[in-house]
């Protein structure tokens, strides 16, 4: 399996579940990329996954993968606390990086990653795979066409059942950058920014922190936007299978019931407006495949990314405000305060 002028060769940095179960199958279906190599700190683990997924090369260290001259681009699904270190290491090796969301632990760290990749002349993209599902472009077109009037509210949720809480799960590790807000709440924050098309001014949040883990297992938040816009959301590990958002406008609303992790089957977007209820069906896709193809196409053609790496700064700034608010018993906090170092 080799690359070519119109196909990039991916190297996968770790055997994390999101890569093994989601991204690698998507990238293997893509029309402009192949998965050439995978690395793990445990060589036997890398070799096992490589055999299962028909990946030609397996490495026992991340450094070996970065040193492979045939690898064109890196997919980084490491825990949040390791995103910056290994993205910058990949950039130093001249490798473009698709890094899992959220891009970094905070906006300051994300900025250092963006600047480091720019200095090395390599492409960097945050892997918010849901943004590439065509249902969200449909929502944008409906909003622009005035289907629900002026957007006033965005309501969203993203939850799944993790109980009983396994101590080995990276989502429950404070040192690794875990917690409900970073793991699933980031989708809600990102979606609100996408729908409003501007950055929030302030945030408020309350959370349930488990002392034994040092991270929140559930959180409810509010983001305030200019012109009276409000986004409310809830996220966590204590309720089953939700991942939706609703856009509420002056003339109606748009419901996206399978917003973040839809199955690769057709989905429906419901619009309730002046003319009543309308349902729009959007064909099924693999959003991981579309994400991989977007990055590869930008790399091959030299065109700008549809969603530049700088977009991550807005999401992380909002997350910082929400975190500060939760620590301050829900008191409102401005977005874009002093950058954390």
C-alpha positions in Angstrom: 0.0 0.0 0.0 1.6 3.2 -1.1 0.7 6.8 -1.5 0.9 8.9 -4.6 0.5 12.4 -6.0 -3.2 12.4 -5.1 -3.1 10.2 -1.9 -1.4 11.0 1.4 0.0 8.4 3.7 -1.2 8.6 7.2 0.7 7.7 10.4 -1.5 7.1 13.5 0.0 8.3 16.8 -1.3 5.6 19.3 -3.8 2.9 19.4 -6.5 5.0 21.0 -10.1 3.7 20.5 -11.2 6.8 18.6 -8.5 6.1 16.0 -8.8 2.4 15.9 -12.6 2.3 15.8 -13.5 5.5 14.0 -10.7 7.5 12.2 -8.7 4.7 10.7 -11.7 3.0 9.1 -12.8 6.4 7.7 -9.3 7.2 6.4 -9.1 3.8 4.8 -12.3 4.5 2.9 -11.1 7.9 1.8 -10.4 8.6 -1.8 -7.2 10.6 -1.2 -5.4 8.8 1.6 -4.1 5.5 2.9 -3.1 4.5 6.4 0.6 3.4 6.2 1.7 3.2 9.9 0.6 3.1 13.5 2.6 3.5 16.7 2.1 2.6 20.3 4.3 2.6 23.4 3.7 -1.1 23.4 5.1 -2.6 20.1 3.0 -5.8 20.5 -0.1 -3.7 20.7 0.8 -1.7 17.6 1.5 -4.9 15.7 -1.8 -6.4 16.8 -3.8 -3.4 15.7 -1.8 -3.2 12.4 -2.6 -6.8 11.6 -6.3 -6.4 12.5 -6.7 -3.3 10.3 -4.2 -4.2 7.6 -1.8 -1.4 8.3 1.6 -2.1 6.7 3.9 -0.7 9.4 3.8 -0.8 13.2 6.2 1.0 15.6 6.9 0.6 19.3 7.5 4.3 19.9 6.0 7.5 18.6 9.4 8.8 17.7 9.9 5.9 15.2 6.7 6.8 13.5 7.6 10.5 13.2 11.0 9.5 11.7 9.4 7.4 8.9 10.1 9.3 5.7 7.2 7.7 3.9 4.6 9.1 6.4 3.0 12.2 4.9 0.7 13.3 7.8 0.0 12.4 11.4 -3.3 11.8 13.1 -2.9 12.6 16.8 -5.6 11.0 19.1 -3.5 11.0 22.3 -5.0 12.2 25.6 -5.6 16.0 25.7 -2.6 16.7 27.9 -0.3 15.2 25.2 -1.8 17.0 22.2 0.7 19.9 22.3 3.8 17.9 23.0 3.4 15.4 20.1 1.8 17.8 17.6 4.9 20.0 18.0 7.2 17.0 17.8 5.4 16.0 14.5 5.8 19.6 13.2 9.5 19.5 14.1 9.7 16.3 12.0 8.1 18.1 9.1 4.8 16.2 9.4 1.4 18.0 9.1 -1.0 17.1 11.9 -4.7 16.4 12.3 -5.1 16.6 16.1 -8.1 15.4 18.0 -10.4 17.8 19.7 -10.1 19.9 21.8 -6.9 21.0 20.2 -5.2 21.8 23.5 -5.7 22.2 27.2 -6.3 25.9 26.8 -6.1 28.8 24.3 -2.5 29.7 25.2 -1.3 26.2 24.5 -3.3 26.0 21.3 -1.7 29.2 20.1 1.8 27.8 20.7 0.8 24.7 18.6 -0.6 26.9 15.8 2.5 29.1 15.8 4.9 26.1 16.0 3.2 24.4 13.0 3.3 27.7 11.1 7.0 28.2 11.7 7.7 24.7 10.4 5.5 25.2 7.4 3.2 22.3 8.2 -0.6 22.1 8.2 -2.6 21.8 11.5 -6.3 21.0 11.8 -8.5 20.3 14.9 -10.4 17.0 14.4 -14.0 18.1 15.1 -15.3 15.4 12.7 -19.0 16.4 13.1 -18.4 19.7 11.3 -17.9 17.8 8.0 -21.3 16.2 8.1 -23.5 17.9 5.4 -26.4 18.3 7.8 -24.6 21.3 9.4 -24.1 23.0 6.1 -27.8 22.5 5.5 -28.5 24.2 8.9 -26.3 27.1 7.8 -28.1 27.5 4.5 -31.5 27.5 6.3 -30.4 30.1 8.7 -28.9 32.3 5.9 -32.2 31.9 4.0 -34.2 33.2 7.0 -36.1 30.0 7.6 -36.4 30.7 11.3 -35.8 34.5 11.4 -33.1 35.9 13.6 -31.3 33.4 15.7 -31.9 34.0 19.4 -31.0 30.7 21.2 -29.0 27.6 20.7 -29.8 24.6 22.9 -27.6 21.5 22.9 -26.6 18.4 24.8 -24.0 15.7 24.6 -24.1 12.8 27.1 -23.4 9.1 27.4 -23.4 6.6 30.2 -20.0 5.9 31.7 -21.1 4.6 35.1 -19.7 2.7 36.8 -16.7 5.0 36.5 -13.6 3.1 35.5 -10.5 4.6 37.1 -8.4 3.7 34.1 -10.5 5.8 31.7 -8.7 8.9 30.4 -11.9 10.9 30.5 -11.7 10.7 34.3 -8.1 11.7 34.6 -7.4 15.3 35.6 -3.6 15.0 34.7 -4.6 13.9 31.2 -7.1 16.7 30.6 -10.3 14.8 31.2 -13.7 15.8 32.3 -17.1 16.2 30.7 -16.6 19.7 29.4 -13.4 18.8 27.5 -14.6 15.5 26.3 -18.2 16.2 25.1 -19.1 19.7 26.2 -16.6 21.0 23.7 -19.0 19.9 20.9 -21.8 22.0 22.4 -19.5 25.0 22.7 -18.2 24.6 19.2 -21.7 24.2 17.7 -23.0 27.3 19.4 -20.1 29.3 17.9 -20.8 27.7 14.5 -24.5 28.6 14.6 -24.1 32.2 15.8 -21.1 32.8 13.6 -19.3 34.8 16.3 -17.6 34.5 19.6 -19.3 34.4 23.0 -18.9 37.3 25.4 -19.3 35.5 28.7 -20.0 32.1 30.2 -21.6 30.6 33.3 -21.6 27.0 34.5 -22.2 24.6 37.3 -20.7 21.1 37.5 -20.6 17.9 39.5 -17.0 17.1 40.3 -16.0 13.7 41.6 -13.3 14.2 44.2 -11.7 10.8 43.5 -11.0 11.8 39.9 -10.7 15.6 40.2 -12.8 16.2 37.1 -16.4 16.9 36.5 -18.7 14.1 35.4 -21.5 16.5 34.4 -21.9 20.2 33.6 -24.6 22.7 32.6 -23.5 25.9 31.0 -24.7 29.2 29.4 -22.8 31.2 26.8 -23.8 34.8 26.1 -23.4 36.3 22.6 -23.8 39.8 21.3 -27.2 41.0 20.2 -28.9 39.1 23.0 -27.9 35.6 21.7 -27.8 32.8 24.3 -26.6 29.2 24.1 -27.4 26.7 26.8 -26.1 23.2 27.1 -25.6 20.2 29.3 -23.0 17.4 29.0 -21.7 14.5 30.9 -21.2 10.8 31.6 -24.3 10.1 33.6 -27.1 9.8 31.0 -27.5 7.7 27.9 -27.0 8.6 24.2 -27.8 12.2 23.6 -26.1 14.5 21.2 -28.3 17.2 19.6 -28.8 20.9 19.1 -31.7 23.1 18.4 -31.6 26.6 16.8 -34.4 28.8 18.1 -35.1 31.9 16.0 -37.6 34.7 16.0 -39.8 32.8 13.5 -39.3 29.1 14.4 -36.7 26.5 15.1 -34.3 24.0 13.6 -33.8 20.7 15.3 -30.7 18.5 14.7 -31.4 15.4 16.7 -28.3 13.4 15.6 -25.8 16.2 15.6 -22.5 14.9 16.8 -22.2 11.1 16.3 -24.9 10.1 13.8 -24.8 6.6 12.3 -23.7 6.5 8.6 -27.3 6.3 7.6 -29.7 9.1 6.5 -30.5 11.7 9.1 -33.3 14.3 9.4 -33.2 18.0 10.2 -36.6 19.3 11.3 -37.6 22.9 10.7 -40.7 24.5 12.3 -41.4 27.9 10.8 -44.2 30.1 9.6 -45.3 27.5 7.1 -45.4 24.6 9.6 -43.1 21.6 10.0 -40.7 20.5 7.3 -38.3 17.6 7.4 -35.1 17.6 5.4 -33.4 14.2 4.9 -29.6 14.2 4.5 -27.9 11.2 3.1 -25.7 9.0 5.3 -22.0 9.6 5.4 -19.0 8.6 7.4 -18.0 11.9 8.9 -14.5 10.6 9.8 -13.9 9.8 6.1 -15.0 13.3 5.2 -12.7 14.8 7.8 -9.7 12.8 6.5 -10.5 13.8 3.0 -10.7 17.5 3.9 -7.3 17.5 5.5 -5.7 15.4 2.7 -7.2 17.6 -0.1 -5.9 20.8 1.6 -2.5 19.1 1.9 -2.4 17.9 -1.7 -3.7 21.0 -3.3 -2.3 23.6 -1.0 -5.7 25.3 -0.5 -6.7 26.7 2.9 -8.7 24.4 5.3 -12.4 25.0 5.5 -12.0 25.3 9.2 -8.6 26.8 10.1 -6.7 25.7 13.2 -7.3 29.2 14.7 -11.0 28.2 15.2 -9.9 26.2 18.1 -8.9 29.3 20.0 -12.5 30.4 20.3 -13.8 27.1 21.6 -11.0 26.9 24.2 -11.4 30.5 25.3 -15.1 29.8 26.0 -14.2 26.5 27.8 -11.8 28.5 30.0 -14.6 31.0 31.0 -17.0 28.1 31.7 -14.4 26.3 33.8 -13.6 29.5 35.8 -17.3 30.1 36.3 -17.9 26.5 37.6 -15.0 27.0 40.0 -16.5 30.3 41.2 -19.9 28.7 42.0 -21.5 29.6 38.7 -20.6 33.3 38.7 -20.5 34.8 35.2 -17.0 35.0 33.6 -15.9 37.0 30.6 -14.6 35.0 27.6 -11.1 36.0 26.4 -9.6 37.0 29.6 -5.9 36.7 30.3 -4.4 33.8 28.4 -3.4 31.0 30.7 0.3 29.9 30.5 
